[in-house]
């Protein structure tokens, strides 16, 4: 005769075995855990970039000569621009309006004359401001190319270019300034949110639709054993998807992992439990797969994508929206990921955000335990 404790372990073991067999027989669970991360990482890793390269630029040289040609060469030699040459401003403006080019650099006919006579030759710059962020980036690149040419021009004449302020910049944590190093770790948080929420929300809703949940309700299994038995297999499956995502980030996209892998694993485990708890809560609200999927996307994926700092800077958001981001679990995990991947084991960042995730996990499971009932109603 088994003890109550032994009976609980046997029921839990049976529940875990039942869920594991269901995972193996259900290709959609495998697809969510392993195929979806690969697809999303490939799409975002190669298709989304905040780096501006090969910007189509119109160079208007009204009177080409040695000085104007050397100025134009500064743009030819830059990886940031793909110049197109014009002899009049009207043609360049037509192409700018038709979106064939994104900016115009205009050297008037008297450029060399004024440069040699007084040293104050004006350069006209016209930007397409439809995309304000792209326009700001292009403006900065134009200024950089202009300053490089000015230094070379002064050096060629044996002169010292006197500037009131000399800037010596140092780039920490992402010296190559690759946006992929910033985006891919954040995408891991979005992927884990989708895996955890969708796996549990859809699978439990499907059980209600098929009638297997009613069969579980008439067994001696207790509600905490039922919840734990559902969480454990999907936790293992979700962590497998996380490891696949981290492996692709490291070796497919060459994103450096500066921090501890084990610290990353612990933080990921806490976040996965948060995502699974959200999925189980969604399944208590809806017993229909379609509705559960819509709720999961609306409540978990969209906030993780928009309000986590994955792409959009939280500090640039309006104050009320910044307050709302504090209830988005992905916000804290994105901060941990970006710190571990690019900066290393920055303990104030990791511990503070991990504590917030741990608190969310405890609250979500407490609410789930209170809301879950072994009842058909």
Secondary structure, DSSP 4 states (H G I P E B T S, - for coil): ---HHHHHHHHHHHHHHHHHHHHHH-HHHHIIIIIHHHHHHHHHHHH------SEEEEEEETT--HHHHHHHHHHHT-TTEEEEEESSHHHHHHHHHTTS-SEEEEE-TTHHHHHHHTS----EEEE--SSHHHHHHHHHHHHHHHHHHHHHHHHHTT-----S--------S-TT--HHHHHHHHHHHHHHHHHHHHHHHHHHHHHHHHTHHHHHHTSS--HHHHHHHHHHHHHHHHHHHHHHHHHIIIIIS-----S-HHHHHHHHHHHHHHHHHHHHHHHHH--SHHHHHHHHIIIIIHHHHHSSSSSS-GGGS-HHHHHHGGG-HHHHHHHHHHIIIII---HHHHHHHHHHHHHHHHHHHHHHHHH--SS--
